[in-house]
């Protein structure tokens, strides 16, 4: 902490409340009048003439200053004196200012003794101690003190922090918080014997009188260790008190491209930063540099969370340590994605710039992903605080997670969550001679290495405002989806194998449940509406469409018009009644097999679902269903008729006609709930 190098004029240095002859308390609204020229209105004319002959002003009850007003006046006189001396190159210590203020206040009070006696008032007894209000005035005159509010918070949430601008030293260019011991240190210099009440009043006065400002959140301005860097223009800007930040990154940004760092290993070989980076991040070099830049530009709305994936010693941990060193440990939070839903967990992220997670729970089910999405998207987050009211905060923080196995599953299955995730595959594995723990523990933390990577990410790399996912990254994302999203994995396995032109939602869910119990016996399948909604996002719109009616709602299609044959995909699980219900049975006659629907399908009658696009186009054009097309083909001779007796065919057609007339026990068309034992008993899988 230091005094400012050049002292502005009194009008510039004094807060707005001190200008003129009044000081206003911005919390209570009360106004304290600083005694300047005495207003003698109301004095007796005769007495005034006599007093004028004696060369002094007649006091009145309204013209006498209060004890506090004299204290403030004394502090303001000393503050002006300090400004004058500093302009001449003479600097007074805080202890000197305190003693001068006590003396000046004593002089003002003694000068009022005669006036107070004349009005029958007791003279003031000067204090030998500095008042808290006087200490606040002296500190505001000596330092640039601001009530700094984190970006995105409400004006009255009480989250602002008192901070003092630092114009030299390691914290140059930042506002240093006073609540971490700094204010106690300054208060002790001003009044060594102050108590807790005095200190609390000093802090209250400073909060009242210090200008309230928001922390800088311009996405283009990057507070590096030695300058502000303007990303769009490439300008290196000096630190000033007008650019408000409570922190800056721990790494300097070179003005010109530095040489590639080289460090001699213990065995005499040389470690080259550029070569190591290229060997470790094959196929994702540019993306990883952009991710480093993302961490240094947290105010930009990236809308991405990064997963570093891969098993073993492959460089994930080293990259995490590099980013931690670049940013600075004080600006790093460590909140796993699975814990963002915790009531008070996110409160520790205020003021942080990157969230680095070395590992999260394997297989964790992230149910409350709403807060995580808000942080990723830079939306305001309602944050609970212990014993305090909730507040709204916009966290400017990038999130990077290093994880061996991408096994986390989000309850939120929307594309919005998928779009927010970037996967960086790390296929390498360093073992034996290739393993060098010094890289992670030492090399990437050295200033020359950090500065080289900072320059590459912010200056050397072509300008970018979005992460450019490489082919390897997109492939890793697809693989992660299949690993963590059972519906994706299911459709990837069976989507291209269905032969029927119509896939009812109920059929797909029954088959999905059977497959899910096989691949994840201990897991609980999602509800049908969740799986159906997910499938609507996954199906290829060039191959499948959702059958809809004229009002745009999902349409119910008659099963005997759209399902004509058996479905081979169902064979694997046809031992389950709920799956077998949807397959066709067969009836042997005259040397051939005649496909026939199950009695359950005939009773169900209708269902909603997906239709092959080319079939749906024909139906919407002229109303021909797959059965109508089949009958037409039979008449044209393009489809050989089944070799069955006329009586057997008539038996099947009679069942179909009964269903068409609605005489069968038709089941209501609805999305099925998970099958119960009662469901199984009521819907036996009968094959004719």
Secondary structure, 3 states (H helix, E strand, C coil): CCCCCCCCCHHHHCCHHHCCCEEECCCCCCEEECCCCCCCCCCCHHHHHHHHHHCCCCCCCCCCCCHHHHHHHHHHHHHHHHHHHHHCCCCCCHHHHHHHHHHHHHHHHHHCHHHHHHCCCCCCCCCCCCCHHHHHHHHHHHCCEEEEECCCCCCCCCCCEEEEECCCCCCCCCEEECCCCHHHHHHHHHCCCCCHHHHHHHHHHHHHHCEEEECCCCCCEEECCCCEEECCCCEEECCCCCCCCCCCCCCCCCCCCCCCCEEECCCCCEEEHHHHHHHHCCCCHHHHHHHHHHHHCCCCCCCCEEEEECCCCCCHHHHHHHHHHHHCHHHEECCCHHHCCCCCHHHHHCCCCEEEECCCCCCCEECCCHHHHHHHCCCCEEEEECCEEEEEECCCCEEEEEECCCCCEECCCCHHHHHCEEEEECCCCCCHHHCCHHHHHCHHHCHHHHHHHHHHHHHHCCCCCCCCCCHHHHHHHHHHHHHHCHHHHHHHHHCCCCCCCEEEHHHHHHHHHHHHHHHCCCCCCCCHHHHHHHHHHHCCCCCEEECECCCCCECCEEHHHHCCCCCHHHHHHCCCHHHHCCCEEEEEECCEEEEEECHHHHHHCEECEEEEHHHHHHHHHHCCCHHHHHHHHHHHCCCCCCCCCHHHHHHHHHHHHHHHHCCCCCCCCCCCCCCCHHHHHHCCCCCC
